[in-house]
């Protein structure tokens, strides 16, 4: 299909690559696999180190602002202006808002101006309902309800978020289209490659069991509970934390107070393309979240053959079956979390069953190649 005849979708996201988060990765993975669409991503610039405009194949990126965190405040108005010019210049198949945030508000305003242009919203929110209701003096909840009522189509990454959309006022059927896993996670040999090289680089003994958590370091992800659980485990174990966030220093202090800082490894943010190495190095993946929209990192671990220990909250319930596809533990209970980790370390039969069934589930329902086709179908349908 010639580029000029390929349908154009305007994508509104508060952040986009190189800024890494579940929503940003999901957008990139879906767009690069969608052969029947072109995309114009309208997003906040957020850093002077990224260009205002760039193109990546059939994906054009327009970044609003001067390169500071305040750029997201400019996005609803200036993003709508950029979208307005695009709609006046050529036929736009759909407005696609990623999460109910500053970016999606630009699409919401355009929907008001161009009511015949279909408006598709994807829900990725991992925050609790209580957080949404009280955040920023209720403004998020205020716009959440109005965006849900204005949207022509809503997709959600979990059944949990689909229910939230209906509670917020969306009256049509919500399409549950989850985030996924790169095919490389399951196409490689089922046996994980030798760990020694990466362990040596991190200063971890070759025979030491490794617990991995890939997580933004924020309160909702429960990494503080993971550290308290880790302190109850055998001293031979090591904990590897991939990801950054505002709680980094607080968690480092906690590790020191618990006396585990010599066995805890904070790696900060890692390029998403490099994550598979860390999954395959690890023996258990654990993130005892307090709330979760879905949790792509859990699925990636499952695809890579790493057994998951997780709390059955939010969208995690869609794929976590205790004793079948992972081990379920209690929110805010470090002792219970530690016992869940021990279950896998001490029971090889359970471990092997979880690894096999979790990996099969990922192949059946959570590969990006299949998810991209479903999302493309929703966006193309928006033309009619």
N, C-alpha and C positions, 0 to 999 in steps of 0.2 A: 504494500500500500504506500502510495506517494505521501510524503510528509504533509503537503498542503491539503490533502484529502483525508488525512487521519484526524479523527475527532480530538478536540482539545479539552482537557479538564483543568480548571483552575484549582490548585491545591492551596489551602490556607492552614499553615502550621506555625505556631509561635516560635518553634525552633526547628532546625533541620541540620543535617550533616554539614560540618564535622562535629557538631554537638551530638553526643551519643545518649540516647534514651530509648525506651521501648517503642515509643511512637515514631521517633525519627528513623530507627532501624526498620520498623514495619513499613513506613512509607517507601524507603529506598528499595527494600526487597520486593515489594509489590510492583512499584513502577518499573524497575529494570526488567521484570518478567512479563510485563503487559505489552504485547506486540501490536495490539489494535488501538492504542491510544497515544496521544502526546500529552505532556504535562507541563504546566507553568506553576512552579512552586513559589508562593509569595510568603515570605517569612521575615522574622526580625534578624538583623545583622548580628547584633550582640557582641561582636569583637572586630577590632580594626584589622585583625589578621586574616579575615576572610573577605573575598571580593564582593562587591555589590551585585554583580551579575556574572553568571557563568552558564555554560551549557554542558550537559553530559548526555550525548546521544539525543534521544527524544525527550529529555528532561531539561527544561530551562529553569533557572533559579534567579529570582529577583529578591534581594535582601533590603529591607527597609531600615533606615536609621543611620547613625553615625559610628556605630561600633561600640555600644555600651549596653549594660543590662536594661537601661531605660528605654531602649528601642522597642521593647514589647509594648510599651504604652502608646507608641506611635502607630502600631500595626493596625488596629481596627479602622482608623480613618485613612491613613496613607495606603494601607493594603487594599482597602475598598476602592481607592482612586486608581491604583494600578490595575485592579480587576475590571473597573469600569472602562478604562481605555481598551483593555483586551477584548471585552464584549462588544464594544463599538467597532472594533477593527475586524473581528472575524466571529464566526459562529462558535459558541462555546457549548459543549455537550453537557457539562455539569459543573457545579461548584462543590468542592469536596473539602469539608472542614474536619481537621484532625483534632479531636477532643473539644470540649467546651472551654475555650480559652481565648486569649486576645486574637489569635489568628482566625479562629472560626467566627469571631464577631465580625470580621471584615466580610466574610461570606454571607453572614446573616444580614448585614446592611445592604449588600448587593441584591440579595433575594427580595428585600423590600422594594428596591428600585426596579428590578427586573423580575417580576413575579412569575413569568413564564419559564424562567431558567430554573431547572430542577436543582435542589439543594440537598446534598447527601452529607450526613454527619457520621463519623466513626468515633465510637466511645472507647477510650483506652484508659480512662481514669482508674488509678489504683487507690485513691483516697477513700476514706470511709464517708458514709452519707452525712454523719455528724460534722466532719471536716468541711464538706461542701456547703452545708447549711450555714456555717459560721465564718468561713474564710472571707477575709476582706470585707467585714461588716455585712455579710450576706450577699455581696454582689455576684459571686460565682453562682449561688443558688438562684438568684434573680434571673441571670442570663441563661442558666441551664434550662429553666422551664420555658423561657421564650424561644430559645433555639430549638428545643424539642417540638414545640408547637408549630414552628415555622418550617421545619425540615420536611421534605417530600419523602426521604428515605433515610433510615438510620441503620447502621451496622454496629454491632457490639462484639468485642473480643471474647465475651463470656456470657453465660446465661444470667449471671449475677448483674451485669451491666445492662442486659436486655430488660430485666425487670425494673432497673432504675430508670430506664428511658420511658417505660410505660407509666411508672409512678410520677414522672415529671410531666406527663401530658401527651406523649406521642401515642397516637391512636391506631396506627397501622401495625402490621407485623414487623418486628425487628429481625433482621437477618444476623444470626450469630456466625461471624467469620473471625476465627481466632488469629492471633499471631502465630508464627510458625518457626520452623527450623530449616536451616540451609541443608540441601541435599547431601553436602559433604559430610555432615555429622553421621549419617547412616550409610553412606556409600563406601566409606573406608572399611577396612577389615574389622570384623566384630571384635577381634582381640585388640586391646589397646596397645599401642607401641611402647617400647621401653621408656620408663620415666626418669631414668638416672640422670640424663643430661640436664633436664630442666630442674630437677631436685637439687643437683649440685650447684646450679646457678643461684638457687634461692637459699642455699645453705641448709638444706633438709637432708638428713641421713637417708640413704637409699632404701632402707627397710622400714622407714617410719610411715605409719598410716597418715593420710592427708585428708582433711575435711576442707572443702572449698565452699565459699559463698561469693557469688557474683551479684553485687548489689550496690545501689546508690545508698550512701551512708546517711540515712534519715531515720527518724523515729519510727515511722510506720513499718519499716522492714525488720525490726526486732533484732538487729545485730548485737545490741547490748545483751539480750537474753541468750544469744548464741555464745557470747564470750563467757557468761556465767555458767552455761552448760558445759562449755569446753573445759573450764576450770575443774569440773567434776570427773573428767575422763582421765584415762591413763596418761602418764607423763611422756610416753613415747609418741603420742599423736601431735601433729602440727596442724595449724589453722591458717589457711590462705584466704585473704580478703582481696577481691578484685573490684575496684570501683572507688569513687571519691564522693565527697559530699560534706555538708556543714557539720556533721557529727564526727568527723575524722579525729580531731584532737581529743574530743571527749572519750571516744572509744580507745584511743591510745592510752589515755590516763587510766581507763577502766582495766585494760589489759595489764598495765603495770601494777595497779592495786590488787588484782587477782593473782599476781605472780606468774602470769603466762606470757609476758611480753617477749621472752626468749624463744617461744614456740609459735608466736603469732606473726604473720607476714602481711603487711599492708602494701599492696602493689600499686594502688592508685588506679586511674583509668588506663585501660588496655585497649588498643585497637581491636575492634570487633572481629576482624579477620584473624586475629591471633588467639582468640579465646579457646578455640578447640584444643590447643595444646594444653591449656590449664585444666579443662574438663578431663582430658584423657590421662593427665597426671594424677588425678584425684581418686580417692576411694569412696567418698560420700559427698553429696552436695546437700547443704542445709541453709535455709533462710527462713527463720520462724516469724513470718510476717504477721503484723497486726491487722493489716488490710491489704487487699491485692485485687487489681482488675483482672489479671490472668497470671502473668509471671512467665515471660519468655525464657528466662534463665533456667527455670525448672525443666521446661520442655527441651532445651538444648542439652542439659545434663542427661535427661532420659534418652535422647537420641544418641548421645555419645557413650552410652552404656554405664552411666554413673547412677547408682541408686540415690533416690531423693528422700530426705526427711523434711517435712513441711507441715505447717499449720493448715487445717482445712477451712480457710476463710476465703470469701469472695470467689473469684474465678478459679482458684486452685481446686475447688470442688469438682470442676468439670473433668479433671484428669487424674486426681489423686484418690486412689482406692487403697485403704490401709491393708497392708499385707499382700497387695496385688501389683500395684504400679508404684508403690512407695510406702513410706511409714508416716502416719499422721500423728502429730503431737499437739499438745495444748498450748494455746496462746498465753504468753507471759509466765510460763512454768519451766524454768531452767532445768530442774531435776527431771521432769518428764521429757524434755528435749534430749537431755543426756541419755536417758534410758532408751529413747527411740534410736539414737545413734548406736548405742551398744547392741540393740537388736540386730542391726545389720552386720556389725563387726563380729558378733559372736555366732551367727547362724548363716552358714554358707548356703544351705538349701534355700532359705528365705531370700538371701541376697541374689542368688542366681535366678530365682523365679521373678523377682522384681525387675531385674535388669532385662530379662527376656520379654516380659509382658509390657513393660513401659516402652521399650524400643519398638515393639510391634504396634503399640498405640500411636506413637509419633509417626510411623510410616503410614498408618491408615488414615490419620486425621490432621496431621500438623506439619506437612511439608509445604514450604513456600510456593513451590511450583503449582500445587493444587489450590492453595489459598489465593494466589494471584489471579487465577482463572475465575474464581468466584467473585472476587472484588471487581474485576474487569466487567463481568456480566452485570453487576449492580450499576456500575457507572455508565455502561453502554445503554442499559435499560432507561437511564435517566433522559435519553434523547427523545423518547417516544411520548 
